[in-house]
Amino acid sequence: MKTKIVTCLAGALGGAAVAAVLPLLAGVSLVAGGCSTDAYRASADRDVYRLIEDRKRATLGYDPQAVSDPTVSPTTTQPSRALDERPPGDPTADARNERIENDPSTPAPKRAYAAIPVTPIPPVEPPAIELPAPVQPLLPLGPFPNEAAATAGLAAAGSAGQPVSLDPFAAEMASRWAENRLLYGPLAPRRKPLDLDLFAALRYGVRHSRTYRDRMDDLYLAALDVTLERHLLSPRPFLGGGLQYTGGQFDTAYQSALTATVNGGVRQRLPYGGEIVAQALVGFVHALGGNVEDGETASVALSGSLPLLRGAGLVNLEPLISSERELVYRVRAFEEFRRTFAIDVANRYFQLVASYQSVNNRRQQVVDSVSLLDRTRAIYAANLGGAGAIAGTRALKLTFLEVQRSEQQLLDAQNSLIDAQEAYLNALDDFKTFVGMEVRDDVEIVPVALELNIPPSQGDKLVDLAAAYRLDLQTARDRIDDARRQVAVAENGLLPDLNLTGGSTLGNRVGDAQTNLDSRNLTYSAGLTLDLPVDRLAERNVYRRALIAFHRAQRAHEELEDQVASDVRAADRAIRGSQAAIAIQLRSIELAERRLENANLLLKRGETNARDVVEAQQALIRAQDTYERARADLQVQVLQFLRQTGTLRIDPDTGTFGRALDRGRGPWPGGDGRKQIAPTERAEANTGPRPG
């Protein structure tokens, strides 16, 4: 450490001056890192990591990684429980939470000043969404197995009119196939698309999402403020010096000299107000010419001030208390963001799966429309030939209008397929942006069968559950204590200034070496300074603002309580509504399938027209789309319900959902065993073109 100090100062003060100051620096702890910026960064990271780890464990009960740029590993420390050892159900804590008084002058409990607010940890419940083993993937985004058999029908349709293609981007695919056929040798390697199911998307998002990293940076900055406030209440060394040249011409008794000064010491703010400073000063005078004589001076000084009225007591600790509590609030806000982020990813994923299935539904609609067109043409041709309907049935002669209606249905189905795939691809690009992926990267959304635990409806007990475990509600209650404390600080600002000052200096005698401090040169002083509150207009306004802020904090807490109760009740109703919607749509799909089957049979017998078949097909598509949306909505509503009640745990130990959100762990160890391929590791040979 001494070597680093010499390196920084030797060029400016000279070796003799620095050598004289080194004994004064014995035992003084300087800021780690000397002159290196990397060392300063490492020092900040160590302090912040240790502080964030302690606060998260004390507040949340577990330690999710929340550092945007993990360049320095934090020192492993045991979480500090000395701040508040009481369990979440402690009646004392409950009484404090319920204590919302109209009189801010009533002193708050001492723990509001001295302790960090601790959040009750919600009970560990079965995870809302879990991945069973083995994974059951749904149908891929491509032709159904029975579409191959339908190709002959498409060719027949093309013989009488325009050819029909199942691929909405047939021109692009045809050009790609043509290029591949002209190439000699094996196909060129292509980047294998990244497979993303729900949990893989969560893992990718927490590592690459720009919004997620911004929120981690906010938490880091809040902890950085705490390190500064703690440092201001610890011994702070200082070291400085100067070099001055003085001289004059002949009329001023020509003289010139070089003066070097070095001072160093330690200052510390006192916990209950005031500051004490201990410093040493060394000066050197070297005569360059004239009447100036060489000399050395040295002194050791101790000074301090202590407020007795204004600024005295715990008011002096307000910046530290506020920063410590604000860090806890940021930890809670970050945890709330993590939960919201997980739900947003899940919502977008489930909507993609629903859109994914919508494309498949419309592919099947195209196949059915081709089949309908074939049958109406065949029946119309049979009617023209006089064959009529099936023997023994009441014939219904189809006109060419029915053939045109079937052709129109086929065109509408093709257009609907194009729109559905375009909507899916647009939503997929938005999803990539949301999780921090480049839009140009190839991604395959992998639908999986998930186990969904529907929470039971508990009526009014849900509101009490949210009141106990909602993080933002806990913060709103604690901010009332903060506002009450600010009122006490403003009241202290109205008091007179009465300060006790004192100091003492010990130096060497003239002509002696700077190391020979003589007690006969000791000086000391003490005194009182008084400033009466003659003009306190600014302080008066601060006090009035603090009162208003206190009542605003009360109203904000009351409003949030009402909003939380409303949100919880709405979330519970949404789950029941989604369950009912799924049951209705399952019944609707079953009915639409029977209706379509019956309409096809009647059309074959010549007892109906194509209109009934078209309407049945459209009803089936609507029912299937509504069912997929209702199923996606139910899974999201369950997560929203847990978030609204404050019981959504994303602790890695609570299941797959939490493990996927833990940045500190590697790939999720469960599931189907598929290797999660990083974007830079996906260049593999592809055996053929892939539909758009």
C-alpha positions in Angstrom: 0.0 0.0 0.0 2.8 2.4 0.9 4.5 1.7 -2.5 1.3 2.6 -4.4 1.1 5.9 -2.5 4.7 6.7 -3.2 4.1 6.0 -6.9 1.2 8.4 -7.1 2.8 11.3 -5.2 6.5 11.1 -5.7 6.5 13.0 -9.0 4.7 16.0 -7.4 6.1 16.2 -3.9 9.5 14.8 -4.1 11.0 11.8 -2.3 12.0 13.6 0.9 8.5 14.9 1.5 6.8 11.6 0.9 9.4 9.8 3.1 8.5 12.2 5.9 4.7 11.6 5.5 4.9 7.8 5.4 5.1 7.4 9.2 1.9 9.4 9.5 0.0 6.9 7.3 0.8 3.8 9.5 -2.4 2.0 10.3 -4.5 4.1 8.0 -6.7 2.0 5.6 -6.9 3.6 2.2 -9.4 2.8 -0.5 -8.5 -0.4 -2.1 -7.0 -0.2 -5.6 -4.6 2.7 -5.5 -4.7 4.3 -9.0 -6.2 1.3 -10.9 -9.8 1.7 -12.3 -10.2 -2.1 -12.4 -9.4 -2.3 -8.7 -12.0 0.4 -7.9 -14.6 -1.6 -9.9 -13.6 -4.8 -8.1 -13.9 -3.1 -4.7 -17.4 -1.7 -5.6 -18.6 -5.1 -6.9 -17.4 -6.9 -3.7 -19.3 -4.5 -1.4 -22.4 -4.4 -3.5 -22.6 -8.2 -4.1 -22.2 -8.9 -0.4 -24.9 -6.3 0.5 -27.4 -7.5 -2.1 -27.0 -11.1 -1.1 -27.6 -10.2 2.6 -30.7 -8.1 1.8 -32.2 -10.6 -0.6 -31.9 -13.5 1.9 -33.2 -11.4 4.8 -36.1 -10.1 2.7 -37.1 -12.9 0.3 -35.7 -16.0 2.0 -33.5 -17.0 -1.0 -30.8 -15.5 -3.2 -31.6 -15.1 -6.9 -28.7 -13.7 -8.9 -29.4 -10.1 -9.6 -26.2 -8.6 -11.0 -26.1 -7.5 -14.6 -22.4 -7.8 -15.1 -20.9 -10.6 -13.0 -17.3 -9.8 -13.4 -16.2 -10.3 -9.8 -17.5 -13.1 -7.6 -18.8 -11.9 -4.3 -17.3 -13.1 -1.1 -19.3 -15.9 0.4 -21.0 -14.6 3.6 -23.6 -16.0 5.8 -26.9 -14.1 5.6 -27.4 -11.7 8.5 -30.5 -12.3 10.6 -29.6 -9.9 13.3 -31.7 -7.2 11.8 -35.0 -8.8 12.7 -35.2 -12.3 14.1 -39.0 -12.4 14.5 -41.0 -14.8 12.4 -43.4 -13.5 9.8 -46.4 -14.2 12.0 -45.1 -12.2 15.0 -48.0 -10.2 16.5 -45.6 -7.3 17.1 -44.9 -7.0 13.4 -48.6 -7.3 12.6 -49.4 -4.6 15.0 -46.8 -2.3 13.4 -48.2 -3.0 10.0 -51.7 -2.1 11.2 -50.6 1.0 13.0 -51.6 3.9 10.6 -52.3 6.9 12.7 -53.4 10.4 11.7 -51.0 12.1 14.1 -47.5 11.9 12.6 -45.9 13.4 15.7 -46.5 10.1 17.6 -43.1 8.4 17.7 -42.9 5.4 15.5 -41.4 2.1 17.0 -37.7 2.2 17.3 -37.3 -0.6 14.8 -38.4 1.9 12.1 -35.2 3.7 12.8 -32.8 0.9 13.6 -34.0 -2.2 11.7 -34.5 -3.1 8.1 -38.0 -4.1 7.2 -38.4 -7.8 6.6 -41.0 -9.3 4.3 -43.0 -12.4 5.5 -42.0 -15.4 3.4 -45.0 -17.0 1.7 -45.6 -20.7 2.4 -44.1 -23.1 -0.1 -46.9 -24.5 -2.2 -47.0 -26.9 -5.2 -45.8 -25.0 -8.3 -48.5 -23.7 -10.6 -46.9 -24.9 -13.7 -44.6 -28.0 -13.8 -43.2 -30.0 -16.7 -44.1 -33.7 -16.5 -41.8 -36.4 -17.7 -41.8 -37.3 -20.5 -42.6 -34.2 -22.5 -45.6 -34.6 -24.9 -45.0 -32.2 -27.8 -48.0 -31.1 -29.8 -48.2 -31.2 -33.6 -45.5 -29.3 -35.4 -46.2 -26.2 -37.5 -46.4 -28.1 -40.8 -48.6 -30.4 -42.8 -50.8 -32.9 -41.0 -50.1 -36.5 -41.7 -53.3 -36.8 -43.8 -52.3 -33.9 -46.0 -50.1 -36.1 -48.1 -53.1 -38.2 -49.1 -54.9 -35.0 -49.9 -52.3 -34.0 -52.5 -54.2 -36.0 -55.2 -57.3 -34.0 -54.4 -55.4 -30.8 -54.8 -54.1 -31.9 -58.2 -57.7 -32.7 -59.3 -58.7 -29.3 -58.2 -55.9 -27.8 -60.3 -57.0 -29.7 -63.4 -60.3 -27.8 -63.4 -59.0 -24.4 -62.3 -56.0 -22.7 -60.6 -53.7 -25.0 -58.7 -54.0 -24.8 -54.9 -50.9 -24.9 -52.6 -50.9 -25.7 -48.9 -47.8 -23.4 -48.4 -48.8 -19.8 -48.1 -45.3 -18.8 -49.2 -45.2 -21.2 -52.2 -43.2 -18.8 -54.4 -40.4 -18.3 -51.9 -40.2 -22.1 -51.1 -40.2 -23.0 -54.8 -37.2 -20.7 -55.5 -35.4 -22.2 -52.5 -36.0 -25.7 -53.8 -34.9 -24.7 -57.3 -31.6 -23.3 -55.9 -31.0 -26.5 -53.9 -31.6 -28.7 -57.0 -29.0 -26.8 -59.0 -26.3 -27.3 -56.4 -23.8 -30.2 -56.8 -23.0 -32.3 -53.8 -24.6 -32.2 -50.4 -26.7 -29.3 -49.2 -24.9 -26.3 -47.6 -25.0 -26.3 -43.8 -27.6 -24.1 -42.2 -28.0 -22.9 -38.7 -30.2 -25.2 -36.8 -33.1 -23.3 -35.2 -33.1 -22.9 -31.5 -35.9 -24.9 -29.8 -37.7 -22.9 -27.1 -40.3 -24.3 -24.8 -41.7 -22.3 -21.9 -38.8 -22.9 -19.5 -36.1 -22.5 -22.2 -37.7 -19.2 -23.1 -37.6 -18.1 -19.5 -33.9 -19.1 -19.2 -33.0 -17.2 -22.3 -35.0 -14.2 -21.3 -33.3 -13.8 -17.9 -29.9 -14.0 -19.5 -30.5 -11.8 -22.5 -33.5 -9.5 -22.0 -32.4 -5.9 -22.0 -35.3 -4.9 -19.6 -34.2 -7.6 -17.2 -30.6 -6.4 -17.2 -31.8 -2.8 -16.7 -33.7 -3.7 -13.6 -30.7 -5.6 -12.2 -28.6 -2.5 -12.8 -31.2 -0.4 -10.8 -30.8 -2.8 -7.9 -27.0 -2.5 -8.1 -27.2 1.3 -8.1 -29.4 1.2 -5.0 -26.9 -0.9 -3.2 -24.1 1.4 -4.4 -25.8 4.3 -2.6 -25.8 2.3 0.7 -22.1 1.6 0.4 -21.5 5.4 0.2 -23.6 6.2 3.2 -21.9 3.5 5.3 -18.5 4.8 4.2 -19.4 8.3 5.3 -19.9 7.0 8.8 -16.6 5.1 8.9 -13.1 6.5 9.3 -12.1 8.2 6.0 -8.4 8.9 5.4 -7.3 11.8 3.3 -3.9 12.8 1.9 -2.7 15.8 0.0 0.1 18.2 -0.6 1.3 21.1 -2.5 4.4 22.7 -4.1 4.8 26.5 -4.3 7.5 28.7 -5.7 7.8 32.3 -4.4 10.3 35.0 -5.4 10.8 38.7 -6.0 13.1 41.2 -7.8 15.9 43.4 -6.5 13.6 46.1 -5.0 12.0 43.5 -2.8 15.3 42.3 -1.3 15.6 39.7 -4.0 14.6 36.3 -2.6 13.2 33.0 -3.9 12.2 29.8 -2.2 10.4 26.5 -2.9 7.8 25.4 -0.3 6.4 21.9 -0.2 3.6 20.9 2.1 2.1 17.4 2.8 -0.9 16.8 5.0 -2.8 13.6 5.8 -5.2 12.4 8.4 -8.5 10.8 9.2 -12.0 12.3 9.5 -15.2 10.6 10.7 -18.8 11.6 11.1 -20.2 10.8 14.4 -23.3 8.6 14.5 -25.4 11.2 16.4 -24.1 14.3 14.7 -20.9 16.2 14.3 -17.5 15.3 12.9 -14.0 14.7 14.3 -10.8 15.3 12.3 -7.3 14.2 13.1 -4.6 15.4 10.7 -0.8 15.9 10.4 0.8 18.7 8.4 4.5 18.8 7.3 6.1 21.7 5.5 9.5 22.2 3.9 11.1 25.5 2.8 14.2 25.4 0.6 15.9 28.7 0.0 16.9 29.2 -3.6 18.5 32.7 -3.1 18.2 35.9 -1.1 17.3 36.2 2.6 15.0 33.2 2.9 16.3 30.4 5.2 15.6 26.7 5.0 13.1 25.3 7.5 10.9 22.5 8.5 7.5 22.6 10.3 5.3 19.8 11.5 2.0 19.8 13.5 -0.6 17.3 14.6 -4.1 18.6 15.0 -7.3 17.2 16.5 -10.6 19.1 16.0 -14.3 18.3 16.2 -17.8 19.7 16.4 -20.9 18.3 18.0 -24.5 19.6 17.5 -26.6 19.8 20.7 -30.0 20.7 19.2 -30.5 21.0 15.5 -28.9 18.0 13.7 -28.3 16.0 16.8 -29.5 12.4 17.4 -30.8 9.9 15.0 -31.6 12.7 12.5 -28.0 12.5 11.5 -28.4 8.9 10.5 -31.4 9.6 8.2 -29.4 9.3 4.9 -28.1 5.9 5.9 -31.5 4.7 7.2 -33.2 5.9 4.0 -30.7 4.2 1.7 -30.8 1.0 3.7 -34.6 0.8 3.6 -34.7 1.9 -0.1 -32.5 -1.0 -0.9 -35.0 -3.4 0.7 -37.7 -1.7 -1.4 -35.7 -2.2 -4.5 -35.1 -5.8 -3.7 -38.9 -6.3 -3.3 -39.5 -4.3 -6.5 -37.0 -6.4 -8.4 -38.6 -9.6 -7.1 -42.0 -8.3 -8.2 -40.5 -7.5 -11.6 -39.1 -11.1 -11.9 -42.5 -12.5 -11.2 -44.1 -10.1 -13.7 -41.4 -10.9 -16.3 -42.0 -14.6 -15.9 -45.8 -14.1 -16.4 -45.1 -11.9 -19.5 -42.9 -14.5 -21.0 -45.4 -17.2 -20.2 -48.3 -15.2 -21.7 -46.4 -14.5 -24.9 -45.4 -18.1 -25.1 -48.9 -19.4 -24.7 -50.2 -16.9 -27.2 -47.6 -18.1 -29.6 -48.7 -21.7 -29.1 -52.3 -20.7 -29.6 -51.4 -18.9 -32.8 -49.2 -21.9 -33.7 -52.2 -24.1 -33.5 -54.4 -21.6 -35.3 -52.1 -22.1 -38.4 -52.6 -25.8 -38.2 -56.3 -25.4 -37.9 -56.4 -23.3 -41.1 -54.2 -25.8 -42.9 -56.8 -28.4 -42.1 -59.5 -26.0 -43.2 -57.8 -25.7 -46.6 -57.7 -29.5 -46.9 -61.4 -29.7 -46.0 -62.3 -26.9 -48.4 -60.5 -28.7 -51.2 -62.4 -31.9 -50.4 -65.7 -29.9 -50.4 -64.9 -28.4 -53.8 -64.2 -31.8 -55.3 -67.5 -33.2 -54.0 -69.6 -30.3 -55.1 -68.1 -30.4 -58.6 -68.7 -34.2 -58.7 -72.3 -33.8 -57.6 -72.9 -31.0 -60.1 -71.4 -33.0 -62.9 -73.6 -36.0 -61.9 -76.7 -33.7 -61.9 -75.8 -32.5 -65.4 -75.5 -36.1 -66.6 -78.9 -36.9 -65.2 -77.7 -39.4 -62.7 -79.3 -37.5 -59.8 -78.7 -38.4 -56.2 -78.3 -41.7 -54.5 -81.1 -44.1 -55.3 -83.8 -44.1 -52.7 -83.2 -40.6 -51.4 -84.9 -37.4 -52.0 -82.6 -35.6 -54.5 -81.6 -32.0 -54.1 -80.2 -30.8 -57.3 -77.1 -28.6 -56.8 -76.7 -25.6 -59.0 -73.4 -24.1 -60.2 -73.9 -21.5 -57.4 -72.9 -24.2 -54.9 -69.8 -25.0 -56.8 -68.9 -21.3 -56.8 -69.6 -21.1 -53.0 -67.2 -24.0 -52.5 -64.5 -22.3 -54.6 -65.1 -19.1 -52.6 -64.7 -21.0 -49.4 -61.4 -22.5 -50.6 -60.1 -19.0 -51.5 -61.2 -17.7 -48.1 -59.5 -20.6 -46.3 -56.2 -20.0 -48.2 -56.3 -16.3 -47.3 -57.1 -17.1 -43.7 -54.1 -19.4 -43.7 -51.8 -16.7 -45.0 -53.1 -14.2 -42.4 -52.7 -16.8 -39.6 -49.1 -17.6 -40.5 -48.2 -13.9 -41.0 -49.7 -13.1 -37.6 -47.7 -16.0 -36.0 -44.4 -14.9 -37.6 -45.0 -11.3 -36.5 -45.7 -12.4 -32.9 -42.6 -14.6 -33.0 -40.4 -11.6 -34.0 -41.9 -9.6 -31.1 -41.2 -12.5 -28.8 -37.6 -12.6 -29.9 -37.2 -8.9 -29.2 -38.8 -9.3 -25.8 -36.4 -12.0 -24.6 -33.4 -10.2 -26.1 -32.8 -12.3 -29.1 -31.9 -11.1 -32.6 -34.8 -11.1 -34.9 -32.8 -12.8 -37.6 -32.1 -15.9 -35.4 -34.1 -19.0 -36.3 -36.4 -20.2 -33.5 -38.8 -23.1 -33.2 -41.5 -22.7 -30.5 -41.9 -26.2 -29.0 -45.4 -26.7 -27.5 -45.4 -29.0 -24.5 -48.0 -30.6 -22.3 -47.9 -28.9 -18.9 -49.3 -29.9 -15.6 -51.4 -27.1 -14.3 -52.4 -26.9 -10.6 -55.6 -24.9 -10.3 -55.7 -23.1 -6.9 -58.9 -23.7 -4.9 -61.2 -20.7 -4.5 -61.1 -19.5 -0.9 -63.4 -16.4 -1.0 -62.5 -13.6 1.3 -59.5 -15.5 2.7 -57.7 -14.6 -0.5 -57.7 -10.9 0.3 -56.1 -11.7 3.7 -53.5 -13.8 2.0 -52.6 -11.0 -0.3 -52.5 -8.5 2.6 -49.9 -10.7 4.3 -47.6 -11.5 1.4 -47.9 -8.9 -1.4 -44.5 -7.2 -1.7 -45.8 -3.8 -2.9 -48.3 -3.7 0.0 -45.4 -4.4 2.5 -43.5 -1.5 0.9 -46.5 0.8 1.1 -46.8 0.1 4.8 -43.1 0.6 5.4 -43.2 3.9 3.6 -45.7 5.3 6.1 -43.0 4.8 8.7 -40.5 6.5 6.4 -42.9 9.5 6.0 -43.4 9.7 9.8 -39.6 9.7 10.2 -39.3 12.5 7.7 -41.7 14.6 9.8 -39.5 14.1 12.9 -36.5 15.2 10.8 -38.3 18.3 9.6 -39.3 19.1 13.2 -35.6 18.9 14.2 -34.8 21.4 11.5 -36.9 24.0 13.2 -34.7 24.0 16.4 -31.9 26.5 17.0 -28.3 25.7 16.1 -26.2 25.0 19.2 -22.9 23.4 18.4 -20.0 22.4 20.7 -16.6 22.9 19.0 -13.1 22.0 20.2 -9.6 21.4 18.9 -6.0 20.9 19.8 -2.7 21.4 17.9 0.8 20.1 18.8 3.9 21.1 16.7 7.7 21.5 16.7 9.7 24.5 17.8 11.4 26.9 15.4 14.7 25.4 14.3 13.9 21.9 15.4 13.4 18.9 13.1 9.8 18.1 12.1 9.9 14.9 14.1 10.6 16.7 17.4 7.1 17.6 18.5 7.3 19.8 21.7 4.5 19.9 24.3 5.4 23.5 24.9 3.8 24.3 21.5 0.5 22.7 22.5 -2.6 24.8 21.9 -6.2 24.0 22.5 -9.6 25.6 22.3 -13.3 24.9 23.0 -16.5 26.9 22.5 -20.2 27.0 21.8 -21.9 28.6 18.8 -25.6 29.5 18.8 -27.8 30.5 15.9 -31.3 31.4 17.0 -34.2 30.4 14.7 -35.0 33.9 13.6 -35.5 32.9 9.9 -36.9 29.4 9.4 -39.2 29.9 6.4 -37.5 27.2 4.3 -37.5 24.8 7.3 -41.2 25.6 7.9 -42.0 24.7 4.3 -40.0 21.5 4.6 -42.0 20.6 7.7 -45.3 21.3 6.0 -44.3 19.2 3.0 -43.3 16.3 5.3 -46.8 16.4 6.9 -48.4 16.3 3.5 -46.2 13.5 2.4 -47.1 11.5 5.5 -50.9 11.8 4.8 -50.2 11.0 1.1 -48.4 7.8 2.2 -51.4 6.8 4.3 -53.8 7.4 1.4 -51.6 5.6 -1.0 -51.5 2.6 1.3 -55.3 2.6 1.7 -55.8 2.9 -2.1 -53.3 0.0 -2.7 -55.1 -2.2 -0.2 -58.4 -1.6 -2.0 -56.8 -2.2 -5.4 -55.1 -5.4 -4.2 -58.4 -6.7 -2.9 -60.1 -5.9 -6.2 -57.3 -7.5 -8.2 -57.3 -10.7 -6.1 -61.1 -11.1 -6.5 -60.8 -10.4 -10.2 -58.0 -13.0 -10.6 -60.0 -15.6 -8.8 -63.0 -14.9 -11.0 -60.8 -15.0 -14.2 -59.7 -18.5 -13.3 -63.2 -19.8 -12.9 -64.2 -18.0 -16.1 -61.4 -19.6 -18.1 -62.3 -23.0 -16.7 -65.9 -22.5 -17.8 -64.8 -21.2 -21.2 -62.6 -24.3 -21.8 -65.5 -26.6 -20.9 -67.9 -24.7 -23.2 -65.4 -24.7 -26.1 -64.7 -28.4 -25.8 -68.5 -29.0 -26.0 -68.6 -26.5 -28.9 -65.8 -28.3 -30.8 -67.5 -31.7 -30.3 -70.8 -30.2 -31.6 -69.1 -28.5 -34.5 -67.4 -31.8 -35.5 -70.7 -33.7 -35.4 -72.4 -30.9 -37.3 -69.7 -31.0 -40.0 -69.9 -34.7 -40.3 -73.6 -34.6 -40.6 -73.5 -31.8 -43.2 -71.0 -33.8 -45.3 -73.1 -36.9 -45.1 -76.2 -34.9 -46.2 -74.3 -33.3 -49.0 -73.2 -36.7 -50.2 -76.8 -37.9 -50.2 -77.9 -34.8 -52.0 -80.1 -33.6 -49.2 -78.4 -30.3 -48.5 -76.2 -27.8 -50.2 -72.6 -26.5 -49.7 -73.7 -23.7 -47.5 -74.3 -25.9 -44.5 -70.9 -27.5 -44.9 -69.2 -24.2 -45.2 -71.0 -22.8 -42.1 -70.1 -26.0 -40.2 -66.4 -25.7 -41.1 -66.3 -22.0 -40.0 -68.0 -22.9 -36.7 -65.4 -25.6 -36.1 -62.6 -23.2 -36.8 -64.0 -20.6 -34.5 -64.5 -23.1 -31.7 -61.0 -24.5 -32.1 -59.4 -21.0 -32.0 -61.5 -20.0 -29.0 -60.5 -23.2 -27.2 -56.8 -22.6 -27.8 -57.1 -19.0 -26.5 -59.1 -20.1 -23.5 -56.5 -22.8 -22.6 -53.6 -20.3 -22.9 -55.6 -17.8 -20.9 -56.2 -20.3 -18.1 -52.5 -21.0 -17.7 -51.7 -17.3 -17.5 -54.6 -16.5 -15.2 -53.3 -19.1 -12.7 -49.9 -17.4 -12.6 -51.6 -14.0 -12.4 -53.6 -15.2 -9.4 -50.5 -16.3 -7.6 -48.8 -13.0 -8.3 -51.9 -11.0 -7.1 -51.9 -13.0 -3.8 -48.2 -12.6 -3.4 -47.6 -16.4 -3.3 -45.9 -16.9 -6.6 -42.6 -18.3 -5.6 -39.8 -18.4 -8.2 -37.3 -19.8 -5.8 -35.2 -22.4 -7.7 -36.0 -25.0 -5.0 -39.7 -24.8 -5.6 -39.8 -26.3 -9.1 -39.1 -26.0 -12.8 -40.6 -22.5 -13.0 -38.1 -21.1 -10.5 -35.1 -23.0 -11.8 -35.7 -21.5 -15.2 -35.5 -18.0 -13.7 -32.3 -18.5 -11.8 -29.4 -16.8 -13.6 -26.9 -18.3 -11.2 -27.5 -21.9 -12.3 -26.8 -23.8 -15.5 -29.3 -25.4 -17.9 -32.4 -26.8 -16.3 -31.7 -30.4 -15.4 -35.1 -31.9 -16.0 -37.6 -32.3 -18.8 -37.1 -34.1 -22.1 -33.3 -34.1 -22.1 -33.0 -32.0 -25.2 -29.8 -30.1 -25.4 -30.4 -26.3 -25.3 -28.2 -25.0 -28.1 -26.7 -21.6 -27.8 -27.1 -19.2 -30.8 -23.4 -19.5 -31.5 -23.5 -23.3 -31.6 -26.3 -23.9 -34.0 -24.5 -24.3 -37.3 -25.4 -27.8 -38.4 -26.2 -29.4 -41.7 -29.9 -29.3 -42.7 -31.4 -32.0 -44.9 -33.8 -29.8 -46.8 -35.8 -26.6 -46.9 -37.9 -25.7 -43.9 -41.3 -24.0 -44.4 -41.3 -20.3 -43.7 
